[in-house]
Amino acid sequence: MDKAFIKGLKLLETLALSETPRGVTDLATELQFTKSNVHRLLATLQSQGYVRQVPPHSTYELTTRIWELGSNVIRRMDLIKVARPAMIKLADATGETIHLSVLDDIDVVYVDKIEGAHHIRAHTSVGARAPAYTVATGKAMLAHMPDTYLERFRPHLKRYTETTRTTIEELRADIEQARQQGFAAVPHGEWREGIAAVACAILGRSGEMVGAIGMSGPDSRIKRKQLKQFSVDVMEAARTIGLALGYTGGR
């Protein structure tokens, strides 16, 4: 057997199971590898796009490279398969576009979608990305991340529309509001002009955040009052998916 390859796999597994980025010394201690060995493996994985270095400390975490390579397998995984019935029900109830998203560092990745029934609707595509701090599914997921996670956005904050949050303080206020009300709302597009959206995080078997389901459409049609009304349906969809994944706790 190729010992270096096996060590690389063990390192990938350890990073995948880690809730926070890990340092070289920390990984070396847990895996009982030398620090030089861990550093070399990390450098190789980083060069191939499987690992990224997280500032400001020299720690490391996985990217979604494995997910991207296994996209056909991912489509058969529990989240997408289990979420479909709830997505269809939500689409029928609202008539709007429904998204299923996951969080990848500072982006959301759209992993499934149901088009709205209206002629004018939100335009996105499965596999596409959006800055997490600008969209409802992103904010819903960020509400379940530690406060320190928001610091990742500081060097990346930029204005896409007139309503885009461009400071950590503004973003933090949105996230706190999402935590308090149980859903995230974007009344006027912060990434794309003219889009209103509401979303709720989906929790897995152990209460971990596994993704988010959201509804979006033109803000000319969906006003704040309607977003509030739709939020009930969105939260119920997220709860239904969570139960199907094995989550039994309260939100």
Secondary structure, 3 states (H helix, E strand, C coil): CCHHHHHHHHHHHHHHHCCCCEEHHHHHHHHCCCHHHHHHHHHHHHHCCCEEEECCCCEEEECCHHHHHCHHHHCCCHHHHHHHHHHHHHHHHHCCEEEEEEEECCEEEEEEEECCCCCCCCCCCCCCEEEHHHCHHHHHHHCCCCHHHHHHHHHHCCCCCCCCCCCHHHHHHHHHHHHHHCCEEECCCCCCCCEEEEEEEEECCCCCEEEEEEEEEECCCCCHHHHHHHHHHHHHHHHHHHHHCCCCCCC
